[in-house]
């Protein structure tokens, strides 16, 4: 099974939270063979003022997670779907076929960390509601994750984000009229049209590629991409990502955040 682990910041119950999850699970849930949600909350000893984890506890929390993952898989055949860090605790969420050996698995994993307080519990969740409704990011947060992953790759190639360059974008629409209306809207925002395409086998066969010269800092990319995604949706279409040239001393060309 492939994995695609990612992290993002958001608010959970009106509190700042850091969520770390396997995005790839979205393609296979609900997993009918693992209908049970098994959760463990570990409370911090040295939290940050905002309730997130501190560098002082980093290595210990990593060790706790390793022990929990190993024990949950070995004893419960349960897999980690994700975790939430917020309110001075780390919440681990697993999905398994049954809850029978859960308590003994947690006890085994945390035996070496007996100075830490923790809570645990189980819930029958055959539709994977915790994963889909709590852990999984909103469309905006998902696009920010994709943007950040590509910007990280570009950064490793020496990209200078404050150097303007053309950023190309793609969107696809169910009807030609939708594409025409969108085309007029993005041209009004200063984008030039690069090309149009037609893929009759697709649900959204009418494609358009368009671009603008801009910087590739995270804030600038997020602002433009999220605006374009909403504009595509306004015309019943779907935004399909972006790409840009890496602007470094070597000016090496690299792809952008065009989702698979």
C-alpha positions in Angstrom: 0.0 0.0 0.0 1.4 3.4 -1.0 1.5 6.2 1.6 1.4 10.0 1.3 2.0 11.5 4.8 1.4 15.2 5.2 1.0 17.8 7.9 -1.1 21.0 8.1 -2.2 23.6 10.7 -5.9 24.3 11.3 -8.4 24.9 14.1 -10.0 21.9 15.8 -12.8 22.8 18.3 -11.6 26.5 18.0 -8.1 25.6 19.1 -4.9 25.6 17.0 -4.0 22.1 15.9 -1.4 20.4 13.8 -2.8 17.4 11.9 -0.5 14.7 10.4 -2.2 12.1 8.3 -1.9 9.6 5.4 -3.6 11.4 2.5 -3.4 8.2 0.3 -6.0 6.5 2.6 -8.6 8.8 1.1 -8.6 6.6 -2.1 -9.5 3.4 -0.2 -11.8 4.5 2.7 -14.0 3.3 4.2 -11.9 0.1 4.6 -14.6 -2.5 5.5 -12.0 -4.7 7.0 -11.1 -2.1 9.6 -14.4 -0.7 11.0 -13.1 0.1 14.5 -11.5 3.5 15.5 -9.0 3.0 18.2 -7.6 6.2 19.8 -4.9 7.1 22.3 -4.3 10.6 23.7 -0.9 11.3 25.3 -0.6 14.5 27.4 2.5 16.6 27.2 4.7 17.5 30.1 6.3 20.5 28.4 3.8 22.0 25.9 4.3 25.2 24.0 2.2 28.2 25.1 -0.1 27.5 22.1 -0.7 23.9 23.2 1.5 22.3 20.5 4.4 20.1 21.2 7.8 21.5 22.2 11.3 20.7 21.0 12.1 19.4 24.5 9.7 16.5 24.1 10.3 15.8 20.4 12.4 12.7 20.8 10.2 11.2 23.5 7.0 11.8 21.5 8.6 10.1 18.5 9.6 7.1 20.6 6.0 6.9 22.0 4.6 7.0 18.5 7.0 4.2 17.3 6.0 2.0 20.2 2.3 2.6 19.7 2.4 2.0 16.0 4.3 -1.3 16.5 2.1 -2.6 19.3 -1.1 -1.6 17.5 -0.1 -3.4 14.3 1.3 -6.5 16.0 -1.6 -7.0 18.5 -4.6 -5.4 16.7 -3.7 -5.3 13.0 -4.6 -1.6 13.4 -3.0 1.1 11.2 -2.3 4.7 12.0 -4.6 7.0 10.0 -3.4 10.2 11.5 -2.8 12.2 14.6 -3.8 15.6 16.0 -1.5 17.7 18.1 -3.5 20.3 20.1 -4.5 21.5 23.6 -1.3 20.1 25.2 -1.7 16.5 23.9 -1.2 14.3 21.0 -4.1 12.2 19.7 -3.4 9.1 17.8 -6.2 7.6 15.7 -5.9 4.0 14.4 -8.3 1.8 12.4 -8.5 -1.9 13.0 -10.7 -5.0 12.4 -11.7 -5.3 16.1 -11.0 -3.7 19.5 -10.3 -7.0 21.4 -6.6 -6.6 22.2 -6.5 -2.8 22.2 -6.1 -2.2 25.9 -3.2 -4.6 26.3 -1.5 -3.2 23.2 -1.6 0.3 24.6 -0.3 -0.9 28.0 2.5 -2.7 26.3 3.5 0.3 24.2 3.4 2.8 27.0 5.0 0.7 29.7 8.4 2.5 29.3 6.6 5.9 29.5 4.8 5.5 32.7 5.3 9.1 33.8 3.0 10.2 31.0 -0.7 10.5 31.4 -2.9 9.2 28.6 -6.5 8.4 27.7 -7.7 5.7 25.4 -10.9 4.5 23.8 -12.7 2.7 20.9 -15.6 3.5 18.7 -17.3 1.5 15.9 -16.7 3.8 12.9 -17.3 1.7 9.7 -17.6 4.9 7.5 -14.3 6.2 8.8 -16.0 9.5 9.9 -13.0 10.5 12.1 -10.6 10.3 9.2 -12.9 11.9 6.6 -14.5 14.7 8.7 -11.8 15.5 11.2 -8.3 14.4 10.0 -8.7 15.0 6.2 -8.0 18.5 5.1 -10.5 20.9 3.5 -10.1 21.6 -0.2 -8.2 24.8 0.6 -5.9 23.1 3.1 -5.3 20.2 0.7 -4.2 22.7 -2.0 -1.9 24.4 0.4 -0.3 21.1 1.2 0.2 20.3 -2.5 1.6 23.8 -3.0 4.0 23.4 -0.1 5.3 20.1 -1.2 6.2 21.4 -4.6 7.7 24.7 -3.2 9.9 22.5 -1.0 11.1 20.6 -4.0 11.8 23.9 -5.8 13.6 25.2 -2.8 15.9 22.3 -2.8 16.8 23.1 -6.4 17.8 26.6 -5.3 14.7 28.5 -6.3 14.6 32.2 -5.4 10.9 32.7 -4.7 11.1 36.5 -4.8 12.2 36.3 -8.5 9.1 36.8 -10.7 8.6 34.2 -13.5 5.6 32.9 -15.4 3.4 30.4 -13.5 1.1 28.3 -15.6 -2.2 26.9 -14.4 -4.8 24.4 -15.7 -8.5 24.1 -15.3 -11.1 21.8 -16.9 -14.8 22.3 -17.5 -17.9 20.2 -18.5 -19.0 22.5 -21.3 -17.4 24.8 -23.7 -19.5 27.7 -22.5 -18.2 27.2 -19.0 -14.6 27.4 -20.3 -15.4 30.5 -22.3 -16.9 32.3 -19.3 -13.9 31.2 -17.1 -11.5 32.4 -19.9 -13.0 35.9 -19.8 -12.8 36.0 -16.0 -9.2 35.0 -15.7 -8.2 37.4 -18.6 -9.9 40.2 -16.6 -7.5 39.3 -13.7 -4.5 39.7 -15.9 -3.8 36.1 -17.0 -2.9 35.3 -20.5 -4.3 32.2 -22.2 -1.6 29.7 -23.2 -3.7 27.0 -24.9 -7.0 25.1 -24.9 -7.7 21.4 -25.1 -10.5 18.9 -25.6 -10.6 15.4 -24.0 -13.9 13.8 -24.9 -13.4 10.8 -22.6 -13.2 13.1 -19.5 -16.0 14.3 -17.3 -14.6 17.8 -17.7 -13.4 17.6 -21.3 -12.8 21.3 -22.0 -9.3 22.3 -20.7 -7.5 25.6 -20.6 -3.9 26.5 -19.7 -3.3 30.1 -18.6 -0.5 32.0 -16.9 0.8 35.1 -15.3 4.2 36.4 -14.2 4.5 36.3 -10.5 6.6 35.4 -7.5 6.5 31.9 -6.0 6.6 32.6 -2.3 4.2 30.4 -0.4 1.8 33.3 0.4 1.7 34.5 -3.2 1.1 31.0 -4.6 -1.6 30.1 -2.1 -3.4 33.3 -2.7 -3.5 33.0 -6.5 -4.1 29.2 -6.6 -7.0 29.3 -4.1 -8.6 32.2 -6.0 -8.3 30.2 -9.2 -9.7 27.0 -7.7 -12.8 29.0 -6.4 -13.2 30.7 -9.8 -13.0 27.3 -11.6 -15.7 26.0 -9.3 -17.9 29.0 -9.9 -18.0 28.0 -13.6 -18.7 24.3 -12.7 -15.1 23.4 -13.5 -12.1 22.0 -11.6 -8.7 23.5 -11.0 -5.9 21.1 -11.9 -2.7 22.6 -10.6 0.2 24.8 -11.6 3.8 24.6 -12.6 6.7 27.1 -12.9 10.4 27.3 -13.8 12.9 27.1 -11.0 14.7 30.5 -10.9 18.1 29.7 -9.5 21.7 30.5 -10.5 21.4 27.6 -12.9 17.8 28.4 -13.9 16.8 24.7 -13.9 13.3 23.8 -15.0 11.1 21.9 -12.6 7.3 21.0 -12.5 4.8 22.6 -10.1 1.9 21.5 -8.0 -0.2 19.7 -10.6 -2.1 16.9 -8.7 -1.9 13.4 -10.0 
